[in-house]
Amino acid sequence: MRSAHAVQRAAWPDVGGAVAFLEQVYAVAEADARKLRHDPVILLTRAVQPALWLLVFGQVFARIRGVPTGSLSYLDFMAPGILAQSSLFIAIFFGISVIWERDLGILHKFLASPAPRVALVLGKAAAAGIRGIAQAFIVYVLALFLHVDVRPSILAVIGVFLMVALGSAVFATFSLVMACLVRDRERLMGFGQVLTMPLFFASNAIYPISLMPAWLQVISGINPLTYQIDALRTLMIDGATSVFSVPLDIGVQLVFLGLLVWLAARLYPRVV
């Protein structure tokens, strides 16, 4: 006859494994986020670019009024796109940290540990999400300074931060895939610089999708940044409505994240 302890273990077969998996993800994310605590100046330097976009580009185009944004002012329309852009520019180069860890011998220790590769990739994605949230806080302060009509709701702010974390995780995982393929810092930086601007301009960050030519609308429709910005605009700006729907925005990004995590976990040892 089976003991009560054995029956309990059979009823909950994966709880211990799930807890261990989450602990491994947390350990990788915490180790990477610790770098941010030791060097917070990097966030201030990376806040320069979104500040320039909002203070210069946004102010000028708000005066021109050449982009039809419906009931929203141009600065209100643009602020969520610049928020997504700032997290994208950080996340797309996240794979460089993996190459540094390889050169320092840290990556070999990670791969020799009992942690599955999926946990290693998810830990990196979570660390990118933490950096994205820190960047989002800075952009939020800038938006309030410029009198952007943000939603006065704690739930909306939390939703924005979660969407930024999810988008950062998507593009950081994409960067990990590139790092596994090119295995060189200079090449990865080159690919990142080539990809960031097409991703940004083939999205709804600074103009509506309806203004794009048909071929660019097709590209925008498969660009995960488009869906991130749509959700951010809906959650962040008072009076904004979603083009696709926020659940669809979240679903598309989760699909991209799942595919990229699977691919990065398969390729992870190749970076060594």
N, C-alpha and C positions, 0 to 999 in steps of 0.2 A: 504494500500500500504506500502511495507516495506521501511524503511528509507535507505539512502545511507550507513550509518554506519552499519546497520544490514546486508546489502548485502556484505559489505567489510568483516565483521566478518565471514559470511558464506563462502566467497571465500577463506579466509585464516584461517581455523578453528583451526589448530594445531600449528601456529607460536608461539603464546604466551606460549603454553605448552612446545614446544620444547626449547624455550629460557630458561624457568624456569628449565627444566630438565638439560640443559647444565650448568646452574648456580649452580645447586645442585651438579653435578659431579665435577665442578671446586672447589667448597667449600670443598668437602671431599679431593680432591687431594691436594689442597693448604694447608690444615691443616696438612696433612701427610708430604708434602714436606718441611714444615716449620721446622720439626724436623731435616732435613738435613742441613738447614742453621745454626741451633744452634749447631750442632755437626758434622762439616765437616771432623773431624779426622777419622770418621768411613770409609770414602771412601779411605783414605790413607792406613788404616790397611787392607782393603779388596783388595787393589791393590797388596799386597805382593804375594798372590798366583799366579795370572796371570804373575807377574814379574818372579817368580821362574820357571814357566812352559816355558816361552819364553827364559829366560836367561840360564837356565840349560838344561831342557829336549829338547827344540828346538835346542839349539846350539850343543848338543851332537849328536842327531839324524841327524842333517844336515851334520855332519862330517861322520857318518856311511854310510849314503845314502842307507839305507836298505829298505826304503819305496818308492815305485815307485809313483811319483807325476806328471809325465808327464813333461811338459815344465816349471813347477813351481819349485822353490827351496823348500826344506822341510819347512823352516821357513816361506816362503810366504804362503804355503799351510796351515800351522798350525795356523798362527796368527788369522784368522777369527774364527777358532774353539775355541781358547782361549778367544777371545772376547765374544763369545756366552756363554762359560763356566762361565766366571766371572759374567755375568748378571744372568745366571741360578742359581748360588750359592747364590746370593742375593735374587732373587725372590722366590726361593723354600721355604725360611723361612719367607716369608712376612706375612703368616697367624699368626705368633706369635704376631704381633702388634695388631691383632683383639682380641686375648685372653688378652693381656695387657689392651686394652681399656675396655673389659668386667670387668676386675678386678678393674679398676679405675672408673667405672660407666659411661664412655664416650659412650660406645656402646648403653646403654639404651637410652641415649639422642638422638643418631642417629636414633634408631628404633622408638622413639616416635615422631620424626619430620615428616612433611608431605612428605619428600623425598621418592620416591619409592625405594625399595630394589635394583633394577637394577642400579639406580644412585649411591647408596652407593658402590656397587661392582665395577662399572666402575670407580668411583673416586679412589678407592684403586688400581685398575689396572693402571690408569693414573699415580698415584704417583710412582708405581713400575717402570713405563716407564721412569719417570724423573730420578730416581736413576740409571736405566740402562744406560741412556745417559751420566750421570756424570761418570760412570764407563768406558764407551766406550771412552770418551775423554782421560782418563788415559792410556788405552791400546793403543790408537792411538799414543800417545806420545812415549810409549815404542817401538812400531813398527817402528816409524820413527828413533828412536835412534839406533835400530838394523838394519837399512837400508832395512826394508821390502819394497817391490816394490808396494807401495799403489798407487791407481789411483790419479793423480794430478787434481782432478776435485771437485769443490764445490758441484755440484749436486750428485756426488758419495758419498761424505762425508755425505750430508744430507740424502741420501738414506740409508746409513749404520746406521745412528743414528735412523732413523724411524724404520728400521728393528729391531734394538736392543730394542727400546721401545715396539714394537709389541710383540717380543719374551718374554720380561720381563713381559708384561701384561698377556700373556698366562700362564706362570708358576706361577706368583703371584696369579692369579685367581684359579689355581689348588691348590695352597697352602691354599687359603681361603676355598676351598671345604674341604680339609683335616682338617683344623681348626674347621670347623663346625661339622665334624664327630667325631673327637677325643676329642675336647674341653679341651685339656690339653697341656701346653707348653712342658713338657718333652716328651710326646708321639709324639707331632708334630715334635720336633727336631729329635727324633729317626727315624720317617718315612722319614723326609727330608734327613737325612744322608744315609738311605738305598736306596733312590731313585735317588739321584744326580749322583752317579758314574755309575749305569746301564744306565741312560739316556745319560750320557756323552760318555761312551764307546760303546754304541749301536747307535752311530751316526757317521757322517763322519768328526768329529773334528780333529782327529790326524792320520787317515788313510782313504784311499778311500773305498767306499762301496764294490768295486769289490774284495777286499782282504778278505772280511768277508765270513765265511761259510754261506750256504744257509739259515739256520734257523735264523742267526743273521741279514741277509739282510732283511728278512721278518719283524723282529722287528724294524729294522732301517727305513723301509718303513712306519711304523705307528708312528714313533717318531717325534713329531713336531720340536725337536731340529735339526734333520737332515735337514729339509727344511729351517729353519732359517739360519743354517750355509751355505747351498748351496747359498742362496741369499746374505749373507754377503760376501762370497768368491768372488762371481761374481761382486758385487758392489765395494768391497774394493781393490782387488788385480788386478793390471794391467796385462792383458793377461789371466786371469782366465775365464773359460766358465762354464755356469750352466749345471748341470747334468739333472735337471728336467725342468727348465725355471723359471725365477723370478716371472712371474704372477702366476704360479702354487704354488710356494713357499709361496707367500703372501696369496693366496686363502686358502691353507691348514691351515695356522695359523689363518686366520680369522674364518674359520669354527670351529677350536678348541676353539678359544676365545669366539665365540657366544655360543657354547654348555656349556662351563665352566661358563660363566656369568649367563646363564639361571639356571644352576644347583646351583651355589653359591647363587643366589638370592632366590631360593626356600629353601635352607638350612640355610640361614643367621640367622634367629631367633634361630636356634638350639644351636648356640654357647653361648647364654645367660644362 
